[in-house]
Amino acid sequence: MCCAFLSLFLLGPRVAGAIWWLIQPIRWATAFNGLAGGLWWIWPMLGLVFLPWTTIMYVIVAPGGVTGWDWLWIGLMLVADIGSSTGGYGRKRIPGYQGY
């Protein structure tokens, strides 16, 4: 798990998720097994490409069943994915801001 955290901080969520998938493929298979039958691997692959934070959080909470507060964590990661892909408001859009 130490390697997953290190790659998460150094290389980003996509690479960290891919490394975690290689290290613990059974956990990923357990999380996504009921979604597409024999093609279970397609969902985590699409998730790592388009929603990496949400996919990682889903793998963390899904083996025990997604109930209650787990949806909050998945929702927060979805907001993080949307924020990281859109760039947020940004300093360049603030009127009168002179960035360095």
C-alpha positions in Angstrom: 0.0 0.0 0.0 3.0 2.3 0.5 3.8 2.1 -3.2 0.2 3.1 -4.0 0.4 6.2 -1.9 3.8 7.2 -3.2 2.7 6.8 -6.9 -0.5 8.6 -6.1 1.4 11.7 -4.9 4.2 11.5 -7.5 2.4 10.4 -10.6 -1.3 11.1 -10.1 -4.4 9.0 -9.6 -4.4 7.2 -13.0 -0.9 5.7 -12.5 -1.6 4.9 -8.9 -4.8 3.1 -9.8 -3.1 1.2 -12.5 -0.3 0.1 -10.1 -2.8 -0.8 -7.5 -4.7 -2.8 -10.0 -1.5 -4.8 -10.9 -0.7 -5.3 -7.2 -4.2 -6.4 -6.0 -6.2 -7.6 -9.1 -8.5 -9.7 -6.9 -9.7 -6.6 -5.0 -10.5 -4.8 -8.3 -12.2 -7.9 -9.6 -14.3 -8.1 -6.5 -15.3 -4.5 -6.7 -16.4 -4.6 -10.4 -17.3 -8.3 -10.9 -21.1 -7.8 -10.8 -21.2 -4.9 -13.2 -20.5 -6.5 -16.6 -20.2 -10.2 -16.2 -17.1 -11.5 -18.1 -16.1 -8.0 -19.2 -15.7 -6.6 -15.6 -12.3 -5.1 -16.5 -13.8 -2.5 -18.9 -15.4 -0.4 -16.1 -12.2 0.1 -14.0 -10.3 0.9 -17.2 -12.8 3.5 -18.3 -13.0 4.8 -14.7 -9.2 5.3 -14.5 -9.3 7.2 -17.8 -12.3 9.5 -17.1 -12.9 9.5 -13.3 -9.7 8.2 -11.5 -10.5 9.6 -8.0 -14.0 8.2 -8.1 -12.8 4.8 -9.3 -10.1 4.5 -6.6 -12.7 5.4 -3.9 -15.2 2.9 -5.3 -12.5 0.2 -5.1 -11.9 1.2 -1.5 -15.5 1.0 -0.4 -17.1 -1.5 -2.8 -15.9 -4.9 -1.5 -17.9 -4.3 1.7 -20.9 -3.1 -0.1 -21.6 0.6 -0.9 -24.1 1.7 1.7 -24.7 4.8 3.9 -21.7 7.1 4.2 -19.9 5.3 1.4 -22.0 7.3 -1.1 -20.7 10.5 0.4 -17.1 9.6 -0.1 -17.8 8.5 -3.7 -19.7 11.8 -4.3 -16.8 13.8 -2.9 -14.4 12.1 -5.2 -16.7 12.7 -8.1 -16.6 16.4 -7.3 -12.8 16.2 -7.1 -12.7 14.6 -10.5 -14.9 17.2 -12.0 -12.9 20.0 -10.3 -9.5 18.6 -11.5 -10.6 18.1 -15.1 -12.3 21.5 -15.4 -9.6 23.5 -13.6 -12.0 25.2 -11.2 -12.5 29.0 -11.3 -8.8 29.8 -11.5 -6.8 33.0 -10.8 -6.8 34.0 -14.5 -10.5 34.5 -14.4 -10.4 36.9 -11.4 -10.8 40.5 -12.6 -7.8 42.7 -11.8 -5.6 39.8 -10.7 -2.0 40.1 -11.9 -0.4 36.7 -11.6 3.3 36.2 -11.4 
